[in-house]
Amino acid sequence: MKNRATADAEKASAIAQPQQLFLPGLDELRRAMPNHIARSSLFAPVARGAKAIHRESILVTRKDAVIKFWGEQLDESQADVWMQIMYEATTRPLGEPVPICRARFLRAIGRQTGNYEYAWLHRTMKALSFAMLVIEVTNDGKPKMHVGTTKALHMLDGFDYDEVRKSYTVRVDPRWRYLYENREFSFIDWEQRLRIRPGQDMAKTLQRLVATSDETVQRFRLEWLKQKMQYRSPMRKFRCSLTAAMDELERVEIIAGGHITLSTKGFEQAVWTRLRPDSHRGSVPFASG
């Protein structure tokens, strides 16, 4: 059935008949992330150092999706890398090589250039290439989309590094376009994201979550947020960190009035008002093979 959009089964025809996919409003000041990815715990504000290794772990997300994950837990700095790669992939059909100058790339995501940063970027390229997903989405309980069930879907389909030119060539699986279809993606204001202070990765996570909803007043249960962010410390510490993250989002003018309160059912929730972004500026193609 066509409405099931079983991506694995349609991959061959998608490659044989290249399609041009547009993300209206995408420009140099915005990045885009599929809502199902942005809402999940795939990227989380985890501490630096040793990370959990997932083996068919079911990620925290909404009830309309089941996302299974294999790989190293990914953090918000790696989310920056992935969003920038997907942005640069708009210049050519997905699946075709995308050239990346590592120094320019690091500056584009707000980082310095130097041996430490170059080594960090290389480790991230490896982590993204290894990271594997199976995504199953339903609509009113009926299957809507399956990606990765018959052929692994990686965050990156692979990369090559040219030691002489100091540049990468990355490849993006054409099936990622299924995650962006039907406008099921969020715009991330890049200027605001780069203004978020170092050490405020939780604010970056919240920025992505805020962008997935058009509601002006947004409410999220604290217990769910804690699980989504893979926060292992006690709830009292999480409240403090969450309050600081909401304050940071207010500073960069993404939300207003962020606070923690009790719902009518008696559970703790974070509440804020989403500040409306500027009107969309033009569009650029998001190409797919």
Backbone hydrogen bonds, N-H to C=O, Kabsch-Sander energy under -0.5 kcal/mol:
donor,donor_aa,acceptor,acceptor_aa,energy
4,R,1,M,-1.3
5,A,2,K,-1.7
7,A,5,A,-1.2
7,A,146,H,-1.4
8,D,146,H,-0.9
10,E,6,T,-1.2
11,K,7,A,-0.7
11,K,8,D,-0.7
14,A,10,E,-2.2
15,I,11,K,-2.2
16,A,12,A,-2.3
17,Q,13,S,-2.0
19,Q,288,S,-0.6
21,L,19,Q,-0.6
21,L,286,F,-1.3
22,F,20,Q,-0.5
23,L,284,V,-1.3
25,G,282,G,-1.3
26,L,23,L,-2.2
30,R,27,D,-1.9
31,R,188,I,-2.0
33,M,186,S,-2.0
35,N,184,E,-1.8
37,I,34,P,-0.7
38,A,34,P,-2.7
39,R,35,N,-2.5
40,S,37,I,-0.8
41,S,60,V,-1.1
44,A,74,L,-2.0
46,V,44,A,-2.1
54,H,52,A,-0.5
54,H,71,G,-3.4
57,S,69,F,-2.2
59,L,57,S,-0.7
59,L,67,I,-2.9
65,A,62,R,-1.4
66,V,136,E,-2.7
68,K,66,V,-0.5
68,K,134,V,-2.7
69,F,57,S,-2.4
70,W,132,M,-2.5
71,G,54,H,-2.4
73,Q,52,A,-2.8
74,L,42,L,-1.1
76,E,44,A,-0.6
79,A,75,D,-1.4
80,D,76,E,-1.8
81,V,77,S,-1.5
82,W,78,Q,-2.4
83,M,79,A,-2.7
84,Q,80,D,-2.2
85,I,81,V,-2.4
86,M,82,W,-2.6
87,Y,83,M,-2.0
88,E,84,Q,-2.5
89,A,85,I,-1.8
90,T,87,Y,-1.5
91,T,88,E,-1.3
92,R,89,A,-1.4
96,E,93,P,-2.0
98,V,170,V,-2.6
100,I,168,Y,-3.0
102,R,100,I,-0.6
102,R,166,K,-1.3
105,F,101,C,-2.7
106,L,102,R,-2.3
107,R,103,A,-2.0
108,A,104,R,-1.9
109,I,105,F,-1.2
110,G,107,R,-1.5
111,R,106,L,-2.8
118,Y,114,G,-2.7
119,A,115,N,-2.3
120,W,116,Y,-2.4
121,L,117,E,-2.5
122,H,118,Y,-2.0
123,R,119,A,-2.3
124,T,120,W,-2.2
125,M,121,L,-2.4
126,K,122,H,-1.9
127,A,123,R,-2.4
128,L,124,T,-2.7
129,S,125,M,-1.9
130,F,126,K,-2.0
131,A,127,A,-2.2
132,M,70,W,-2.6
133,L,153,L,-3.0
134,V,68,K,-1.8
135,I,147,V,-2.9
136,E,66,V,-2.4
137,V,145,M,-3.0
138,T,64,D,-2.7
139,N,142,K,-2.8
142,K,139,N,-1.6
144,K,137,V,-3.1
145,M,137,V,-1.9
146,H,5,A,-0.6
147,V,135,I,-2.6
153,L,133,L,-1.1
154,H,152,A,-0.6
155,M,128,L,-0.6
155,M,131,A,-1.6
156,L,128,L,-1.4
157,D,171,R,-2.4
158,G,171,R,-0.8
160,D,169,T,-2.1
162,D,167,S,-3.1
163,E,161,Y,-0.8
166,K,162,D,-1.6
167,S,162,D,-1.3
168,Y,100,I,-3.2
169,T,160,D,-2.3
170,V,98,V,-2.4
171,R,158,G,-2.3
176,W,173,D,-2.0
177,R,174,P,-1.7
178,Y,175,R,-1.6
179,L,176,W,-1.1
180,Y,176,W,-0.6
180,Y,177,R,-0.9
181,E,177,R,-0.8
183,R,180,Y,-0.7
184,E,181,E,-1.7
185,F,183,R,-1.4
186,S,33,M,-2.8
188,I,31,R,-3.4
189,D,187,F,-0.6
190,W,29,L,-2.3
190,W,188,I,-0.6
191,E,29,L,-0.7
193,R,189,D,-2.0
194,L,190,W,-2.4
195,R,191,E,-0.9
195,R,192,Q,-0.5
196,I,192,Q,-0.8
196,I,193,R,-0.9
200,Q,197,R,-1.6
203,A,200,Q,-0.6
204,K,200,Q,-1.2
205,T,201,D,-2.1
206,L,202,M,-2.4
207,Q,203,A,-2.4
208,R,204,K,-1.9
209,L,205,T,-1.9
210,V,206,L,-3.3
211,A,207,Q,-1.7
212,T,208,R,-0.6
212,T,209,L,-1.3
213,S,210,V,-1.3
218,Q,216,T,-0.6
218,Q,272,W,-2.6
220,F,270,A,-2.1
222,L,268,E,-2.2
225,L,221,R,-2.3
226,K,222,L,-2.7
227,Q,223,E,-1.8
228,K,224,W,-2.8
229,M,225,L,-2.3
230,Q,227,Q,-1.4
231,Y,226,K,-2.3
232,R,230,Q,-0.6
237,K,234,P,-0.7
238,F,234,P,-1.8
239,R,235,M,-2.6
240,C,236,R,-1.4
241,S,237,K,-2.4
242,L,238,F,-3.0
243,T,239,R,-2.5
244,A,240,C,-2.1
245,A,241,S,-2.1
246,M,242,L,-2.5
247,D,243,T,-2.3
248,E,244,A,-1.9
249,L,245,A,-2.0
250,E,246,M,-1.9
251,R,247,D,-2.0
252,V,248,E,-1.8
253,E,250,E,-1.2
254,I,249,L,-3.0
255,I,249,L,-0.9
256,A,273,T,-1.9
259,H,271,V,-2.2
261,T,269,Q,-2.6
263,S,267,F,-2.7
266,G,263,S,-1.6
269,Q,261,T,-2.9
270,A,220,F,-3.0
271,V,259,H,-2.9
272,W,218,Q,-1.8
273,T,256,A,-2.7
274,R,216,T,-4.0
274,R,272,W,-0.5
275,L,254,I,-2.2
281,R,25,G,-0.6
282,G,280,H,-0.6
284,V,23,L,-0.7
286,F,21,L,-3.8
287,A,285,P,-0.7
288,S,19,Q,-1.5
